[in-house]
Amino acid sequence: MRTTQLLCKSLIILLTAIVCSTAIMPEAHARIEAEKGKKYKLTKRHGPWMIMVASLRDIPESRRSKGLSAQEAADELVFELRKRGIPAYTFSQEAVIQRFNTLDRLGREERRSYAAQRAMISVIAGNYSDSEDDVAQKTLKYIKNFHPKVITENGVYKKTPGQPGPLSGAFLTINPLLSPQEVAQRKQDPLIAKLNSGIEYSLLKNQGKYSLVVASFYGNSVTQTATSRFQNANETLKVSNALDRAAENAWSLAKALRNAKSYNFPAGAPRNIDAYVLHEKYRSIVTVGSFDSADDPRIKEYAKLFGSKMKPHPETGVETMTAEYFVIPGSTPSAPPSASWVFDPKPMLMQNPKSR
């Protein structure tokens, strides 16, 4: 590794902010990849709330000597943070030159330009649901006292009353790649996180950006089957109106879908469907699929499979719009179904919440 003595000759540190102290880092328990030389670039999947650590830019060529470039120094700072269990990334901000017309002292029009924004490399760290996140606050405090070697070795950093530490200017901000609307969409209700903590098949563990809602169970409603064939089965089932019953229904359906290979589900349906559960304040839902794009062709296929269809009524033969259902057969051909669930008439795509 090049010495940080060279760094001071080639960099200007504009903003500072992040980690210090001998205390154990709040996020250190997480397994954060730290591979020297690897690029860790900021994306929209990070955040939405993060810590602005530092912004670096190269000095003009006329004043430049040997040493690390701004990009090299930023990558080294990211590596130091990741070694301490802090997910850190680099973000490139391009220069912006604005031009305008003005008049000289003789009244002649002339064209001028100025640097409205200088090119720089920012180091941003953390992934938090909101600015009041407890881990975010503890990490920010830890960061403000951190003295990274890439900045502090060989006298690069000079302590001043307004800058007691090289990264004491750290502050919380939103992911610069996200709009305020996108941040609002990704904000997670603490109650939702609590309701879904540690559950099997949790949607919070879905790695995709979207999933398709195919079934909804409400606390004060009773789910009925699509046809009268299963009335006897429903009459013998003690249904609770409580939310815990809705949650149980959602979990049971998700489990059944994930083990669907032995059940007679609609023709052409995939076996062992990738199903998830999310418990909300007033309902529990079941989703299928993990999609990175809202244009994924599998979404239409799943929507067609699970959505309601025109079918002949079992008694009148008249075609009516009928919801699809999932049935677990009884122990014998003549026995009533062991369980059955009705899918939502129109499956809806939703953006996945994420565990933090």
VOGU-3710 file (C-alpha; in Angstrom, 3 decimals, decimal comma):
1> mrttqllcks> 0,000/0,000/0,000  1,244/3,467/-0,811  1,981/5,698/2,110  -0,476/8,346/3,185  2,408/10,814/3,050  1,844/10,828/-0,700  -1,858/11,299/-0,188  -1,496/14,741/1,357  0,279/15,998/-1,760  -2,461/15,003/-4,160
11> liilltaivc> -5,787/15,364/-2,314  -8,007/18,017/-0,872  -10,367/16,695/1,802  -13,614/18,667/1,500  -15,966/16,926/3,888  -15,184/14,547/6,644  -17,247/12,160/8,617  -16,987/8,657/10,058  -15,746/6,169/12,479  -13,271/6,177/15,307
21> staimpeaha> -12,858/5,073/18,853  -11,666/1,877/20,411  -15,216/0,774/21,247  -16,812/-2,095/19,334  -18,537/-0,792/16,208  -22,388/-1,029/16,426  -22,530/-2,829/13,064  -19,465/-4,992/13,583  -21,556/-8,068/14,308  -22,669/-8,105/10,657
31> rieaekgkky> -20,463/-9,943/8,182  -19,393/-7,152/5,845  -17,183/-8,049/2,891  -13,836/-6,234/2,939  -11,618/-7,132/-0,006  -8,661/-4,863/-0,667  -8,653/-3,505/-4,200  -12,328/-4,283/-4,830  -14,675/-1,478/-5,848  -17,760/-0,967/-3,675
41> kltkrhgpwm> -19,988/1,497/-5,543  -23,185/3,035/-4,225  -26,430/1,864/-5,853  -30,155/2,502/-5,355  -30,410/-0,726/-3,381  -28,394/0,820/-0,535  -29,791/3,083/2,157  -32,231/4,770/2,084  -30,560/6,622/4,971  -26,768/6,668/5,113
51> imvaslrdip> -23,809/8,513/6,642  -21,833/10,971/4,540  -18,266/10,121/5,525  -16,017/12,249/3,333  -15,783/13,878/-0,076  -12,424/13,927/-1,831  -11,193/15,634/-4,985  -7,897/15,908/-6,795  -6,031/19,215/-6,672  -5,276/21,073/-9,939
61> esrrskglsa> -2,561/19,510/-12,077  -0,342/22,577/-11,637  -0,105/21,825/-7,900  -0,191/18,051/-8,085  2,719/15,812/-7,153  3,021/12,109/-6,491  0,459/10,375/-4,327  -2,932/8,715/-4,205  -5,679/10,004/-6,447  -9,039/10,931/-4,926
71> qeaadelvfe> -10,510/7,653/-6,188  -7,643/5,610/-4,709  -7,935/7,349/-1,360  -11,722/6,867/-1,309  -11,340/3,159/-2,066  -8,801/2,837/0,757  -11,127/4,616/3,206  -13,987/2,297/2,197  -11,705/-0,684/2,848  -10,772/0,620/6,326
81> lrkrgipayt> -14,441/1,083/7,232  -15,473/-2,321/5,952  -12,741/-3,981/8,001  -14,535/-2,527/11,022  -17,902/-3,951/9,998  -19,307/-0,795/8,391  -20,814/-1,185/4,897  -19,191/1,662/2,953  -19,367/2,689/-0,696  -18,007/5,285/-3,122
91> fsqeaviqrf> -20,137/7,702/-5,110  -18,804/9,775/-8,013  -20,086/13,301/-8,474  -19,266/14,781/-11,869  -18,219/18,380/-12,432  -20,937/20,785/-13,585  -19,921/23,828/-15,639  -22,502/26,571/-16,118  -22,195/29,336/-18,736  -23,862/32,716/-18,835
101> ntldrlgree> -23,768/35,974/-20,788  -22,522/39,194/-19,188  -21,183/42,624/-20,161  -17,604/43,860/-19,823  -16,658/47,369/-18,644  -17,171/48,746/-22,139  -20,682/47,324/-22,359  -19,736/44,548/-24,757  -21,428/41,167/-24,333  -19,201/38,300/-23,425
111> rrsyaaqram> -19,669/34,615/-22,547  -18,421/33,405/-19,163  -18,440/30,109/-17,319  -17,919/28,913/-13,777  -17,707/25,600/-11,945  -21,121/25,193/-10,317  -20,013/21,818/-8,965  -16,541/20,314/-8,819  -15,878/16,668/-9,571  -15,363/14,681/-6,388
121> isviagnysd> -15,566/11,207/-4,909  -17,721/10,729/-1,828  -17,503/7,927/0,715  -20,926/6,977/2,100  -21,636/4,295/4,694  -24,447/2,387/6,388  -27,924/1,229/5,378  -30,664/2,556/7,677  -34,443/2,760/7,485  -34,590/6,324/8,839
131> seddvaqktl> -32,469/9,042/10,426  -33,630/8,126/13,946  -32,472/4,518/13,625  -30,635/3,570/16,821  -27,796/1,826/14,999  -27,454/4,818/12,652  -27,051/7,212/15,584  -24,504/4,995/17,343  -22,564/4,465/14,130  -22,513/8,185/13,392
141> kyiknfhpkv> -21,083/8,889/16,853  -18,486/6,156/16,365  -17,588/7,547/12,946  -17,060/11,100/14,134  -14,211/9,874/16,344  -12,547/7,545/13,852  -9,021/8,318/12,632  -8,505/6,348/9,370  -4,882/5,648/8,495  -5,317/6,814/4,921
151> itengvykkt> -5,952/10,345/6,243  -4,120/10,577/9,568  -0,746/8,890/9,001  2,360/11,038/8,611  0,709/14,269/9,665  -1,791/14,606/6,813  -4,572/15,680/9,140  -4,228/18,855/11,182  -6,484/19,249/14,212  -8,390/22,544/14,478
161> pgqpgplsga> -11,036/23,842/16,947  -13,741/23,359/14,340  -12,403/20,004/13,179  -11,391/17,959/16,255  -11,222/14,755/14,197  -10,561/14,030/10,523  -14,108/12,725/10,111  -15,905/14,801/12,734  -18,034/16,429/10,036  -19,923/13,214/9,315
171> fltinpllsp> -23,686/13,564/9,003  -26,760/11,517/8,121  -28,257/11,957/4,679  -30,402/10,077/2,197  -28,868/7,960/-0,551  -28,048/10,573/-3,239  -29,265/8,179/-5,938  -32,790/8,103/-4,453  -35,508/10,715/-4,795  -37,460/11,808/-1,683
181> qevaqrkqdp> -40,426/9,827/-3,013  -38,347/6,661/-3,274  -37,060/7,174/0,247  -40,621/7,555/1,544  -41,652/4,312/-0,207  -38,824/2,401/1,428  -39,414/3,694/4,946  -40,321/0,744/7,146  -42,847/0,955/9,940  -41,190/-0,325/13,168
191> liaklnsgie> -44,395/-2,235/13,951  -44,184/-4,069/10,616  -40,591/-5,019/11,349  -41,631/-6,342/14,760  -44,590/-8,324/13,390  -42,354/-10,021/10,831  -39,298/-10,601/12,957  -38,036/-14,180/12,788  -40,986/-15,607/10,850  -40,573/-18,352/8,283
201> ysllknqgky> -40,909/-17,346/4,601  -40,761/-13,645/5,529  -41,038/-11,207/2,626  -38,383/-9,116/4,390  -35,903/-11,777/3,274  -36,911/-11,549/-0,395  -33,806/-10,390/-2,281  -35,728/-8,961/-5,238  -37,145/-5,458/-5,601  -40,726/-6,590/-6,251
211> slvvasfygn> -43,070/-9,455/-5,445  -46,650/-10,247/-6,516  -49,446/-10,248/-3,904  -51,711/-13,227/-4,629  -53,685/-13,708/-1,382  -54,836/-11,470/1,467  -56,157/-12,498/4,883  -57,879/-9,933/7,102  -58,320/-10,107/10,850  -62,060/-9,509/10,825
221> svtqtatsrf> -63,070/-11,586/7,831  -63,583/-15,239/7,016  -62,113/-16,556/3,780  -64,595/-18,636/1,809  -63,844/-21,095/-0,966  -64,623/-20,432/-4,609  -67,425/-22,994/-4,966  -69,993/-24,663/-2,733  -68,136/-27,975/-2,941  -66,187/-27,130/0,209
231> qnanetlkvs> -68,978/-25,799/2,404  -68,935/-28,865/4,630  -65,213/-28,482/5,195  -65,644/-24,834/6,154  -68,496/-25,573/8,550  -66,331/-27,959/10,552  -63,437/-25,498/10,732  -63,359/-23,142/13,710  -62,342/-19,813/12,223  -61,113/-16,993/14,446
241> naldraaena> -61,596/-13,375/13,458  -58,345/-12,364/15,116  -55,256/-11,254/13,244  -53,354/-14,285/14,451  -55,744/-16,474/12,469  -55,097/-14,377/9,378  -51,377/-14,733/9,986  -51,719/-18,495/10,346  -53,684/-18,727/7,084  -51,034/-16,746/5,224
251> wslakalrna> -48,190/-18,849/6,583  -50,004/-22,108/5,836  -50,707/-21,067/2,236  -47,102/-19,968/1,669  -45,877/-23,289/3,016  -48,323/-25,196/0,808  -47,231/-23,264/-2,289  -43,589/-23,990/-1,552  -44,463/-27,709/-1,435  -46,993/-27,731/-4,252
261> ksynfpagap> -45,463/-30,557/-6,253  -47,848/-33,146/-4,780  -51,037/-31,068/-5,104  -53,378/-30,659/-8,052  -52,923/-26,948/-8,727  -54,016/-25,292/-12,036  -52,593/-26,846/-15,196  -49,233/-25,402/-16,170  -48,483/-24,122/-12,687  -44,865/-24,367/-11,554
271> rnidayvlhe> -44,113/-26,680/-8,666  -42,535/-25,489/-5,409  -43,542/-21,868/-5,920  -41,333/-19,196/-4,349  -43,886/-17,852/-1,818  -43,502/-15,279/0,982  -45,522/-13,895/3,897  -45,881/-10,331/5,183  -47,892/-9,424/8,288  -49,314/-5,895/8,249
281> kyrsivtvgs> -51,377/-3,968/10,806  -54,748/-5,203/9,581  -53,965/-8,137/7,322  -51,461/-10,799/6,342  -50,561/-11,309/2,701  -48,927/-14,003/0,586  -46,705/-13,024/-2,331  -44,964/-15,051/-5,019  -41,767/-14,431/-6,909  -38,704/-12,251/-6,547
291> fdsaddprik> -38,320/-9,695/-9,340  -35,690/-7,010/-9,935  -37,809/-5,254/-12,552  -41,501/-4,413/-12,808  -41,254/-5,542/-16,442  -40,137/-9,080/-15,620  -42,216/-11,358/-17,926  -42,765/-13,828/-15,075  -44,999/-11,270/-13,357  -47,652/-11,492/-16,091
301> eyaklfgskm> -47,417/-15,272/-16,059  -48,011/-15,423/-12,299  -50,802/-12,818/-12,489  -52,575/-14,886/-15,126  -52,075/-18,097/-13,152  -53,371/-16,806/-9,805  -55,921/-14,214/-10,996  -59,642/-14,889/-11,380  -60,936/-16,366/-14,658  -64,185/-16,940/-16,521
311> kphpetgvet> -65,399/-20,443/-15,572  -68,728/-22,285/-15,788  -70,685/-22,309/-12,545  -70,735/-25,874/-11,108  -74,548/-25,806/-10,784  -75,861/-23,570/-13,573  -73,095/-23,980/-16,124  -73,155/-20,230/-16,773  -69,688/-18,739/-17,120  -68,849/-16,314/-14,313
321> mtaeyfvipg> -65,694/-14,646/-13,108  -64,312/-17,055/-10,511  -61,340/-16,740/-8,193  -58,623/-19,373/-8,295  -58,115/-21,513/-5,215  -55,556/-23,888/-3,792  -56,709/-27,190/-2,323  -54,972/-29,824/-0,246  -56,938/-33,027/-0,868  -58,354/-35,114/1,936
331> stpsappsas> -56,957/-38,478/2,961  -59,314/-40,293/0,563  -60,963/-39,294/-2,742  -64,343/-38,935/-1,022  -63,023/-37,061/2,010  -63,360/-33,243/2,176  -60,215/-31,187/1,499  -57,723/-30,954/4,327  -57,352/-27,243/3,605  -58,236/-24,715/0,925
341> wvfdpkpmlm> -57,507/-21,053/0,238  -58,858/-18,522/-2,267  -56,513/-16,175/-4,137  -57,111/-12,475/-4,692  -59,110/-11,836/-7,912  -56,450/-9,467/-9,226  -52,858/-10,039/-8,046  -51,001/-6,781/-7,381  -47,284/-6,046/-7,729  -45,672/-4,501/-4,656
351> qnpksr> -42,237/-3,132/-3,818  -40,558/-5,341/-1,253  -39,856/-3,977/2,215  -36,373/-4,810/3,516  -35,103/-5,854/6,903  -32,483/-3,500/8,250
//
